[in-house]
Amino acid sequence: MSAPLRVGNASGFYGDRFSAVREMLTGGPLDVLTGDYLAELTMLILGRDRMKDPARGYAKTFLRQMEENLGLAKDKGVRIVANAGGLNPAGLAGALRELAAKLGLEVSVAHVEGDDLIARAEEFGFGKPLTANAYLGAWGIAECLEAGADIVVTGRVTDASVIVGPAAAHFGWARDDYDALAGAVVAGHVIECGAQATGGNYSFFRDQPIGVPGFPIAEIHADGSSVITKHPDTGGVVNKGTVTAQLLYEITGARYANPDVTARFDTLSLSDDGPDRVRISGVRGEAPPPTLKVCLNRLGGFRNETTFVLTGLDIEEKAALVREQLEGALAKRPPAEVRWTLARTDHADADTEERASALLHVAVKDDDPKIAGRAFSGAAIELALASYPGFHVTAPPSEASLFGVYSAAFVDAAAVPHVAVLPDGSKVDIAPASETGELSEADEPALPEPLQTDKVRRVPLGLVAGARSGDKGGNANLGVWVRSEEAWRWLVHRLTVGEFRRLLPETEGLPVTRHLLPNLWAMNFVVEGILGDGVASQARFDPQAKALGEWLRARELDVPEALL
């Protein structure tokens, strides 16, 4: 096989480790360095930036990282691809050219545009959102690289596309090289969230030293297979567990749709390839769907919150008293939404005051910033000398803050422009996929024979299973995997949707779907609506469901002793 393309990633979100770009450029050889700066919440943040200044709307952190590292990347011959353009990729491209001139560097910059549909929002039936961005694919990036760009910045492309584009350009893949493209999508999905592939947020972190994980690298081959690794002498670990955890992150089922290919996650295989090296092979691809997903963000109104600290005895009664008092104070014009949550963090006969205390949280939302602002928080503080014994709160009264509402839509891919703006300023229209296939659920795989066992012990599920969870709009995704075939034969029969609901009572009454991936000894649960209108709406204690999987692992059930 020809030499692989070494693609590193230096950002998994807007706010990730600033030094990662330099660490990746100095840690070892790379061909391409990528960065993922965009998420549903980030688009809302950038939308509010653009409201203040139309010239903004891109990830400013990326520009500062380039100020420190652009010369280093040029010296090492590393090309850079990032979606840091956000809502204004042309603006970021222009700023990069100005930066290169200031630094005295000859750097060719290109960008990809067309994803921003805000001017056509009403045409598509979106109403009047703050942002409306379609998820584009990889071919605009590939076009820019083939034209000689040193840096390519994009707006809203799929997370994997910043990895697929360089691979497609490097190997000369055709639009219908579905297996190769699917392999690159899988590799991109693994590394696009940064250190989550190298030991970050890993359920079995106690098994080996993690330290501060280095960022991941995908060595992509011409057939689309890859090896996930990291630079030598960096923290963290790459093994089949860390790769499996990231494969399960924020997916639904076996079919993982991208604008250029639908990757079949039920076909891939993982194998060890040496220390901190995991090979991904066998990925099959299918034609992409005919539609593109659109990320819509709207301003939902104003929110505020207060947390009362309840200490010692009579916790429930203290909570009832202050709730009655505050609701009475707000009775003339209550906020449109009021949500109370009592967290029983208190312990009996506690040896510290903090361990003796519970937290009563009240969050409000309203269209009127005055009602959700000091009218609410001031009323809460006014109770200080007239309420339960030991009254205090965790923060002083505050004004209300804007919150956003996320929703997804789907539009015909042919209706969305996809434009590569080359280093010389010329524009190339990228055609939509000529062959498409409606997305459907994969057939349910046959279940293995149940594990026969006599002795069981009641223990936390996490002693045998790992988990990785996250958000997609208002839905939570929770992937669970085990590390042996015997454990899989037990888990797949034990952790049904019904058992999942029993272990996580907050999911009761919500639609829950289980998707099986036997090749990974894994399953993924999708819980619809548990996150309300998405992370910006702050609908629950863990608004992005990041710890939902760890809650599941902490729940106790009868586990065969043979697995322990």
Stockholm file with secondary structure:
# STOCKHOLM 1.0

chainA/1-564         MSAPLRVGNASGFYGDRFSAVREMLTGGPLDVLTGDYLAELTMLILGRDRMKDPARGYAKTFLRQMEENLGLAKDKGVRIVANAGGLNPAGLAGALRELAAKLGLEVSVAHVEGDDLIARAEEFGFGKPLTANAYLGAWGIAECLEAGADIVVTGRVTDASVIVGPAAAHFGWARDDYDALAGAVVAGHVIECGAQATGGNYSFFRDQPIGVPGFPIAEIHADGSSVITKHPDTGGVVNKGTVTAQLLYEITGARYANPDVTARFDTLSLSDDGPDRVRISGVRGEAPPPTLKVCLNRLGGFRNETTFVLTGLDIEEKAALVREQLEGALAKRPPAEVRWTLARTDHADADTEERASALLHVAVKDDDPKIAGRAFSGAAIELALASYPGFHVTAPPSEASLFGVYSAAFVDAAAVPHVAVLPDGSKVDIAPASETGELSEADEPALPEPLQTDKVRRVPLGLVAGARSGDKGGNANLGVWVRSEEAWRWLVHRLTVGEFRRLLPETEGLPVTRHLLPNLWAMNFVVEGILGDGVASQARFDPQAKALGEWLRARELDVPEALL
#=GR chainA/1-564 SS CCCCEEEEECCSSTTSCTTHHHHHHHSSCCSEEEECCCCHHHHHHHHHHHHHCTTCCSCHHHHHHHHHHHHHHHHHTCEEEECTTTTCHHHHHHHHHHHHHHHTCCCCEEEEECCBCGGGTTTTTCCSCSEEEECBCSHHHHHHHHTTCSEEEESSBCTTHHHHHHHHHHHTCCTTCHHHHHHHHHHHHHHTTGGGGTTTTCTTGGGSCCSSBCCEEEEECTTSCEEEEECTTCBSCCCHHHHHHHHTTTCCSSEEECSSCEEETTSCEEEECSTTCEEEECCEEECCCSEEEEEEEEEEEEEEEEEEEEESSCHHHHHHHHHHHHHHHTTTSCCSEEEEEEECCCCTTCSSTGGGEEEEEEEEEESCHHHHTHHHHHHHHTTTTTSSTTCEESSCCCCCEEEEEEEEEEEEGGGSCCEEECTTSCEEECCCCSSCCCCCCCCCCCCCCCCCCSCEEEEEGGGTEEEEEEEETTEEEEEEEESSHHHHHHHHHHSCHHHHHHHCGGGTTSCEEEEEEGGGTEEEEEETTTTTTCGGGCCSSSTTCTTHHHHHHHSEEEEEGGGC
#=GC SS_cons         CCCCEEEEECCSSTTSCTTHHHHHHHSSCCSEEEECCCCHHHHHHHHHHHHHCTTCCSCHHHHHHHHHHHHHHHHHTCEEEECTTTTCHHHHHHHHHHHHHHHTCCCCEEEEECCBCGGGTTTTTCCSCSEEEECBCSHHHHHHHHTTCSEEEESSBCTTHHHHHHHHHHHTCCTTCHHHHHHHHHHHHHHTTGGGGTTTTCTTGGGSCCSSBCCEEEEECTTSCEEEEECTTCBSCCCHHHHHHHHTTTCCSSEEECSSCEEETTSCEEEECSTTCEEEECCEEECCCSEEEEEEEEEEEEEEEEEEEEESSCHHHHHHHHHHHHHHHTTTSCCSEEEEEEECCCCTTCSSTGGGEEEEEEEEEESCHHHHTHHHHHHHHTTTTTSSTTCEESSCCCCCEEEEEEEEEEEEGGGSCCEEECTTSCEEECCCCSSCCCCCCCCCCCCCCCCCCSCEEEEEGGGTEEEEEEEETTEEEEEEEESSHHHHHHHHHHSCHHHHHHHCGGGTTSCEEEEEEGGGTEEEEEETTTTTTCGGGCCSSSTTCTTHHHHHHHSEEEEEGGGC
//
